Amino acid sequence: MSRFGHLISIDDLSKDEILYILKKAESFEPFAKGMDKSRILENRLLANLFFEPSTRTRMSFEAAMKGLGGDVINMTAQEASSVAKGETLADTVRVVSRYVNAIVIRHPLEGTARFAAENSDVPVINAGDGAGQHPTQTLLDLYTINKESSLKNIKIALMGDLKYSRTVHSLIKALTLFNPRIYLVSPDSLRLPEEFLEGIDGDISFASLGEIIDEINVLYMTRIQKERFPDEEEYRRVAGSYKIDVNSLKNAREDLIIMHPLPRVDEIHHSVDGTPHAKYFQQAFYGVPVRMAILSEMIE
């Protein structure tokens, strides 16, 4: 079907395959910047099935596919599709997979992407399934770290909503392939679930940002995700509890980079944007060459 089959979880890729994608992504950066256009996926078609809001992921997949010479069809409004008439996800995927060469799917329910893959005739890429995983975000996160810092001897703090953040759930699994020092910074109610720590080899501990700001070289911020909370009162108790501004960075290492999968709300003050630490907008750009590398392997 493709070099990598479906891409549902970061566990679907070995360390060597991850490094291969990161290397290939670098070769696509000129295309992602519009300096040139590839034709390797000419006459190929990608379907974006987004049952949940998205800006960067959907648009970067579209930019990546078009940068490779292919085209994209989008389904973003359920009320304008046959889903509103009661069509099952399985039937939607069975039909769409006959139109296209690959499917990208985002859905609010965990496990949906794997279910879609079971009903598809073409490769399926998970663009986020509830609080599950987001493997292509992880690949662009690793690419960002490798470009703007280093994956060797990395000391990283994952901060904010670690319970519901699918980007963190995927990233922590991949990071452990590179022997990192990982600090988890979050409210007690939003700690990383134990299931994501089971079977993981690595130096992982809980901390406060003040304790480690002079040690870490990567700070990965996440948004407190209101839409994931089953209880709004629980959300209100922790909303806004983890924020950084320029004062938070007074003792930071010069080479510290700050990342965020975006969108942000108020967890990173705009004063941080002008510092050399801020890499989250560059991180968003890296989504295009990384997804070009993924699509070229899965479709070509």
Number of C-alpha atoms within 10 A of each C-alpha: 12 14 13 14 16 22 23 28 22 23 13 13 16 12 14 9 13 19 15 12 23 22 14 18 25 18 14 22 19 14 19 27 14 10 8 12 15 17 12 15 20 15 10 19 19 25 23 23 22 21 17 16 12 14 9 15 23 20 14 21 26 23 23 27 26 22 25 24 17 19 19 18 15 13 13 17 14 14 9 10 13 13 15 11 10 8 11 12 15 15 15 17 23 18 14 20 22 12 15 18 22 26 28 22 26 25 19 17 14 16 17 21 27 19 15 25 24 14 17 22 20 23 24 27 27 27 27 30 22 21 20 23 26 26 26 26 27 26 25 24 26 22 26 25 22 14 14 17 15 15 18 11 11 19 20 25 27 25 27 29 25 26 23 24 24 21 22 28 25 22 22 20 18 22 21 16 15 13 16 19 17 22 21 20 25 24 18 11 13 18 17 24 12 8 9 14 14 8 8 14 12 15 12 17 11 14 16 14 21 11 8 17 20 15 14 20 23 24 22 19 26 27 24 27 16 15 12 15 14 9 10 11 10 12 18 12 11 18 18 14 13 20 17 16 15 15 10 13 18 11 12 19 15 12 13 23 23 23 23 23 22 15 12 15 13 16 20 20 13 12 12 17 16 9 13 12 21 19 18 22 13 12 24 20 17 24 28 28 29 32 26 30 24 24 22 20 15 21 20 14
